[in-house]
């Protein structure tokens, strides 16, 4: 193994340092000479503090990562330190600014991925806790949110344990992938001794094609029938300001899907692929009239939208706030593309909402074209109110 | 944790550019920019001149080398603690130096690539403001000399034990009793791993004694592959005693050559602080992934030996670090945790996924705490 640093020392001793220094100055000079990269700054996202955490009710951003951590902290005090640290880092990363210099007392405090000054208002951080955090380790068993369990295996699942569950969930969303990765590196660096990544998946949302709700990788608009903002208090937020998160990692067998006819695709989903309109309507925003089509001649009874949301008074309470992200992660053993959906949804109560929907969807025709392989259930903690508050304060105090 | 200071990247770049273009008169004033616009001279004759309006708080000072020699500058306070440094500042170059200054007296200390002593510029007084940024007294090569001597004494003793154990391993292979050879391999190999031979400590000897097959054109079949791992591969992949005899003889010879050469080797004092985290960086990369294992299933024993090698470095540096690194006890505490997680374990497969996460996390945390030592204890010219 070579000495990775002696080369650098040698180069400086030989006088190369002056050249390197000059190029830095030249670069800085060029940056101010009109060739600057001042893109039109998009409006800042919401701040870190609030009754609810960020990243739930805001419109999904183009880039996200969903990370499950297992806590390796040794006791309750270390767990509290972990939650404080995540809070501090999330607050700093959301606000932006110039990271503290370390001088000669250590390596740089920041990765530098976003430059010398971290832009503020560009990041949404959402932190949740899984049922496994409430085992014997931290004395929290009695504080487990009553309806929080581990995600069960559903009939059409093919779950890989390595891609399921976790003590904590962390979702980071931004407009650009460097912002997401910068935040992930920062948080992981500050929490290494207390939490380790169990699984991680990156996702993206597509721009409207050509308009309306973004399309998933089956080519269909996904997330059309979400609850309105005014309904979130009833359907999504718990009384203490938290919410329950379901993550489902769903491989889409896109090659197979691409080999079936458009009529069948649309009957499986219940919407027209081009417009996103229900098969009995003209526009994406049209409300399907299932009552007028009781035997499913137009929108089949087994179609995805009809099973998921039958739009009856009895099922109105099972609606969920869906936040789908596409994922793309290479190639499988038979040369097919490994891509699909990072399905996330929020609700007040998982059994009567997500699980009720999931049971209705059992054996729907779509199951032949998808393969749920991972995910988990988490309770998204209430928001951090102010500079003196931290994530999980009520839970841990 | 102090909140970050709002400052746009463009402000820093613009200030640098303006200074390069024509000096402080062109600088944008006020606004959100915290760059001071101050340009300090780095040349020996005018060291620190230009610092006319010192003020407290986070700021970017610009340092210009208007001389002909490559310059090196440090911002020091009255107690001698270094707040920031710029090395390799070439002639004609201006570079930003980011600092947070509290009340106190400061000066720039300049040196160039000649052998002469550094010069200290005029003392500048700052009043008011919050706490200053982190600073630590520089460590000189002299300060490190005792640490290096202490370390090298222990390494020399360790190489002696290594040579004895490698001799026993060679004998076992030569006797044809490969079961005995498989029992003799781990102690000899661990004796080497305890030396903390990361990133070129023993030069070419490390490749010959402990090289891995990746990077060799023939991989595990490459005739150029020698050392402990080559022998390990053969011992745990059913190779015959005759072929392995040659491998063991060569290993034994290389180790004896290392022992003979050791008095002629000189440890660069600059290398010792680097070893504080580099040994475990290699452990995380090659042992905790299982990558280095060639069949013996001793990755975790190797990791424990590497922790011992890291302690050797820390113990030697302790006198230098004691007053300079308040988190040193934490670093030791995390090494203790790593040791506890490794105790009684040998193969990576002995650990459950959860246990591996605990080990990886403890090692990562130890590394975060060890890494600053490379910066704090790097030898610097002081007076």
HADDOCK unambig.tbl for C-alpha pairs under 7 A between the chains (distance, minus, plus):
assign (segid A and resid 1 and name CA) (segid B and resid 199 and name CA) 5.41 0.50 0.50
assign (segid A and resid 1 and name CA) (segid B and resid 200 and name CA) 5.63 0.50 0.50
assign (segid A and resid 1 and name CA) (segid B and resid 207 and name CA) 6.40 0.50 0.50
assign (segid A and resid 2 and name CA) (segid B and resid 199 and name CA) 5.49 0.50 0.50
assign (segid A and resid 2 and name CA) (segid B and resid 200 and name CA) 5.18 0.50 0.50
assign (segid A and resid 3 and name CA) (segid B and resid 199 and name CA) 4.70 0.50 0.50
assign (segid A and resid 3 and name CA) (segid B and resid 200 and name CA) 4.92 0.50 0.50
assign (segid A and resid 4 and name CA) (segid B and resid 199 and name CA) 6.77 0.50 0.50
assign (segid A and resid 12 and name CA) (segid B and resid 88 and name CA) 6.30 0.50 0.50
assign (segid A and resid 17 and name CA) (segid B and resid 88 and name CA) 4.86 0.50 0.50
assign (segid A and resid 17 and name CA) (segid B and resid 89 and name CA) 6.73 0.50 0.50
assign (segid A and resid 17 and name CA) (segid B and resid 90 and name CA) 6.26 0.50 0.50
assign (segid A and resid 18 and name CA) (segid B and resid 70 and name CA) 6.61 0.50 0.50
assign (segid A and resid 18 and name CA) (segid B and resid 88 and name CA) 6.20 0.50 0.50
assign (segid A and resid 18 and name CA) (segid B and resid 89 and name CA) 5.90 0.50 0.50
assign (segid A and resid 18 and name CA) (segid B and resid 90 and name CA) 3.50 0.50 0.50
assign (segid A and resid 18 and name CA) (segid B and resid 91 and name CA) 6.45 0.50 0.50
assign (segid A and resid 19 and name CA) (segid B and resid 90 and name CA) 6.90 0.50 0.50
assign (segid A and resid 21 and name CA) (segid B and resid 89 and name CA) 6.26 0.50 0.50
assign (segid A and resid 21 and name CA) (segid B and resid 90 and name CA) 6.07 0.50 0.50
assign (segid A and resid 21 and name CA) (segid B and resid 93 and name CA) 6.30 0.50 0.50
assign (segid A and resid 22 and name CA) (segid B and resid 93 and name CA) 5.63 0.50 0.50
assign (segid A and resid 25 and name CA) (segid B and resid 93 and name CA) 6.78 0.50 0.50
assign (segid A and resid 25 and name CA) (segid B and resid 94 and name CA) 6.64 0.50 0.50
assign (segid A and resid 25 and name CA) (segid B and resid 95 and name CA) 6.91 0.50 0.50
assign (segid A and resid 28 and name CA) (segid B and resid 13 and name CA) 5.30 0.50 0.50
assign (segid A and resid 28 and name CA) (segid B and resid 16 and name CA) 6.69 0.50 0.50
assign (segid A and resid 28 and name CA) (segid B and resid 17 and name CA) 5.84 0.50 0.50
assign (segid A and resid 29 and name CA) (segid B and resid 17 and name CA) 4.49 0.50 0.50
assign (segid A and resid 31 and name CA) (segid B and resid 13 and name CA) 6.90 0.50 0.50
assign (segid A and resid 32 and name CA) (segid B and resid 13 and name CA) 6.82 0.50 0.50
assign (segid A and resid 32 and name CA) (segid B and resid 14 and name CA) 5.62 0.50 0.50
assign (segid A and resid 32 and name CA) (segid B and resid 17 and name CA) 6.67 0.50 0.50
assign (segid A and resid 72 and name CA) (segid B and resid 358 and name CA) 5.61 0.50 0.50
assign (segid A and resid 92 and name CA) (segid B and resid 3 and name CA) 6.36 0.50 0.50
assign (segid A and resid 92 and name CA) (segid B and resid 4 and name CA) 6.57 0.50 0.50
assign (segid A and resid 96 and name CA) (segid B and resid 4 and name CA) 6.78 0.50 0.50
assign (segid A and resid 96 and name CA) (segid B and resid 6 and name CA) 6.96 0.50 0.50
assign (segid A and resid 97 and name CA) (segid B and resid 4 and name CA) 4.79 0.50 0.50
assign (segid A and resid 97 and name CA) (segid B and resid 5 and name CA) 4.82 0.50 0.50
assign (segid A and resid 97 and name CA) (segid B and resid 6 and name CA) 4.07 0.50 0.50
assign (segid A and resid 97 and name CA) (segid B and resid 7 and name CA) 5.84 0.50 0.50
assign (segid A and resid 98 and name CA) (segid B and resid 4 and name CA) 5.14 0.50 0.50
assign (segid A and resid 98 and name CA) (segid B and resid 5 and name CA) 4.95 0.50 0.50
assign (segid A and resid 98 and name CA) (segid B and resid 6 and name CA) 5.88 0.50 0.50
assign (segid A and resid 98 and name CA) (segid B and resid 7 and name CA) 6.00 0.50 0.50
assign (segid A and resid 99 and name CA) (segid B and resid 4 and name CA) 5.25 0.50 0.50
assign (segid A and resid 100 and name CA) (segid B and resid 4 and name CA) 6.55 0.50 0.50
assign (segid A and resid 101 and name CA) (segid B and resid 98 and name CA) 6.84 0.50 0.50
assign (segid A and resid 101 and name CA) (segid B and resid 99 and name CA) 6.72 0.50 0.50
assign (segid A and resid 102 and name CA) (segid B and resid 134 and name CA) 6.20 0.50 0.50
assign (segid A and resid 103 and name CA) (segid B and resid 83 and name CA) 5.43 0.50 0.50
assign (segid A and resid 103 and name CA) (segid B and resid 84 and name CA) 4.69 0.50 0.50
assign (segid A and resid 103 and name CA) (segid B and resid 134 and name CA) 6.40 0.50 0.50
assign (segid A and resid 103 and name CA) (segid B and resid 135 and name CA) 6.53 0.50 0.50
assign (segid A and resid 104 and name CA) (segid B and resid 82 and name CA) 6.99 0.50 0.50
assign (segid A and resid 104 and name CA) (segid B and resid 83 and name CA) 6.71 0.50 0.50
assign (segid A and resid 104 and name CA) (segid B and resid 84 and name CA) 6.09 0.50 0.50
assign (segid A and resid 104 and name CA) (segid B and resid 135 and name CA) 6.80 0.50 0.50
assign (segid A and resid 104 and name CA) (segid B and resid 375 and name CA) 5.67 0.50 0.50
assign (segid A and resid 104 and name CA) (segid B and resid 376 and name CA) 5.85 0.50 0.50
assign (segid A and resid 105 and name CA) (segid B and resid 134 and name CA) 6.61 0.50 0.50
assign (segid A and resid 105 and name CA) (segid B and resid 135 and name CA) 6.40 0.50 0.50
assign (segid A and resid 105 and name CA) (segid B and resid 136 and name CA) 6.50 0.50 0.50
assign (segid A and resid 105 and name CA) (segid B and resid 372 and name CA) 6.06 0.50 0.50
assign (segid A and resid 105 and name CA) (segid B and resid 375 and name CA) 5.99 0.50 0.50
assign (segid A and resid 105 and name CA) (segid B and resid 376 and name CA) 5.10 0.50 0.50
assign (segid A and resid 106 and name CA) (segid B and resid 371 and name CA) 6.88 0.50 0.50
assign (segid A and resid 106 and name CA) (segid B and resid 372 and name CA) 3.86 0.50 0.50
assign (segid A and resid 106 and name CA) (segid B and resid 373 and name CA) 6.99 0.50 0.50
assign (segid A and resid 106 and name CA) (segid B and resid 375 and name CA) 5.24 0.50 0.50
assign (segid A and resid 106 and name CA) (segid B and resid 376 and name CA) 6.48 0.50 0.50
assign (segid A and resid 107 and name CA) (segid B and resid 372 and name CA) 6.02 0.50 0.50
assign (segid A and resid 107 and name CA) (segid B and resid 375 and name CA) 6.79 0.50 0.50
assign (segid A and resid 115 and name CA) (segid B and resid 9 and name CA) 6.84 0.50 0.50
assign (segid A and resid 116 and name CA) (segid B and resid 9 and name CA) 5.70 0.50 0.50
assign (segid A and resid 117 and name CA) (segid B and resid 7 and name CA) 6.18 0.50 0.50
assign (segid A and resid 117 and name CA) (segid B and resid 8 and name CA) 5.69 0.50 0.50
assign (segid A and resid 117 and name CA) (segid B and resid 9 and name CA) 5.11 0.50 0.50
assign (segid A and resid 192 and name CA) (segid B and resid 361 and name CA) 5.11 0.50 0.50
assign (segid A and resid 192 and name CA) (segid B and resid 364 and name CA) 5.84 0.50 0.50
assign (segid A and resid 192 and name CA) (segid B and resid 365 and name CA) 5.24 0.50 0.50
assign (segid A and resid 193 and name CA) (segid B and resid 361 and name CA) 4.76 0.50 0.50
assign (segid A and resid 193 and name CA) (segid B and resid 362 and name CA) 5.04 0.50 0.50
assign (segid A and resid 193 and name CA) (segid B and resid 364 and name CA) 6.73 0.50 0.50
assign (segid A and resid 193 and name CA) (segid B and resid 365 and name CA) 4.74 0.50 0.50
assign (segid A and resid 195 and name CA) (segid B and resid 361 and name CA) 6.85 0.50 0.50
assign (segid A and resid 196 and name CA) (segid B and resid 357 and name CA) 6.07 0.50 0.50
assign (segid A and resid 196 and name CA) (segid B and resid 361 and name CA) 6.05 0.50 0.50
